[in-house]
Amino acid sequence: MPVILTAIRNPFGQRTGKSGSGDALRVPQARVLRALMPAYPTDPPFEWPLLTRTALAVQSGYTAISGSITRALNGIHENSSSGDFHLGLLALGFVEEVTLDIDNLAETNYRITANGIRVFQQYVAANGNKLPKVKDAANCVNNRYRDK
């Protein structure tokens, strides 16, 4: 089964404009890193978990179609109505894309990097070795799209 590693990418190009904590790890990003954490970080990277976007969303505590995974992986570009600018885990080099060729069908998976393990361990150590619980999905519904 051929494996193709995709280069680290920054979907927004060079950052311009505001300075600040645009590169700080956010809670949804920490949840994604936790889902990708290997049981034994000293094992070689090819033994670390590989998860598809859907599996990653579910393992992180979100729904299978949650947009939180996209924002955690890819970040938010400047001047977006979705929130404050920040780079995603892919651009920061904490997660890498791994494309698997399964019966001539390319499947994109995600794997944590050594830097991602280090940053996650530092993050949880600084936050009492725990992450906040995922918000109840019923409270996160955008009411603009509900039937009246």
N, C-alpha and C positions, 0 to 999 in steps of 0.2 A: 504494500500500500504506500504510494508515494506521499511524502509530506513536504509541503511548501511553506516555508516561513515567510511571512509578509513583513516588509520593513516597517519600523516604527513610523507612524505618520502623524502629522499635525493637520487636521482638516481645515484649519483656519489660517494657515500660513503663519507668518511672523506676527507676533503680538505688537500692536501699536497702541498708543493712547495711555489709558489709566495705569497707574502703578498701584500696587497693593497686594492682597493675598490671593490673586487669581490662580496661583498654583498650589494653594493649600489643599490638603486632602479633606474631602467632605464626607459626611456620614454615609450617603448612598454609595460613594466610592469605596469606603471602608467595608461596607457590607459585601460588595462585589469581590473585594480582595479576600475577605473571610471565606466566601464560597469557593474561591480558587486555591485557598491555602492547602498545601500538601500535608498529609499526616506526619511526614518526616521530611522537613525542609532540607536535610542533608542528603537525601536521595538525589540522584541525577535528574535534571529537568525533564527528561523524556518520561519519567515515571510520575511527574506531577499531574494533577487533574486537568483534563481538557473538557470544556463545557461549551455547548452551543449557546446562542443568545437566549433561547427559550429556557433551557435547563439552568442557565446562569440566573435568569430572572427568578425562577422558582426557588432555587437554592439560596438566593439572596433575601427571600421573604416577600417578593412582589408577585404579581400575577404574570402569567406567561407572555402577555402582550404589553406589559408595563413600559412606559416611556422613560422611567427612571433608569433603566439599563442603558438606553441610548445616551442619555445625558451623562451617566457615570463613565461610560466608555469613550464618548466623543467630546464631551464638554459642551459649553454653550458659547457661541460666538458673540463678539462685542455688538452692542446695540440690538440684541435679541429681545423680543417681548417675553421670552421664556424665563428670563432671570439674569443674574449678574454673570459677566464673563468668567469662565474658568476653563482650563484645559482638561481634557479627559484622561483617563488612565492609559489609553493607547499613546497619546501624544507625550505624556509624562514618562513613558517607558516602563510603567508598572505592570502592564498587561501586554501580551503580544497575541496577534492573530496567527492561527495555524490553520492552513487550508489542507484538508484531507481529501484525497481523490478516492472515493468509494464507488466502485463500479462505474467509472467515468462521470461521476456526479461530484462536483466540488462542494464540500461542506466546510463552512467557516466555524472554527472553534476558537476558544480563548484560553490562554494559560498565563498564570502569574509569572513574573520575572523575579530574579534574585533581588533586584531593587524593590520590587513590589512587596516581597516578603519582609524585607528590612523595614520599609516604610510602614507597613501594617503593624508589625511588632512594636515599633516606636509609637504609633498612633494609639494602640490599645493600652500600652504601658502608661502613656500620658493621660489616659482617660479611665483609669481605675480598672483596667483589664476587662472592659465590657463596652458594648455598643448599645445605644438606645434602642428600645423596641420599635418595630415597624409600626407606623400609624395604621389604625383601622381603615380598611379600604372604603368603608361606608362614609367615612369623614373626608375622603380624598376625591370625591366625585365632583366633577365640574358641573354645577347645576345649570349652566347655560344649555347643556345638551339633554337635559331631562325633559320628559313630557310634562306638560303642565296640566 
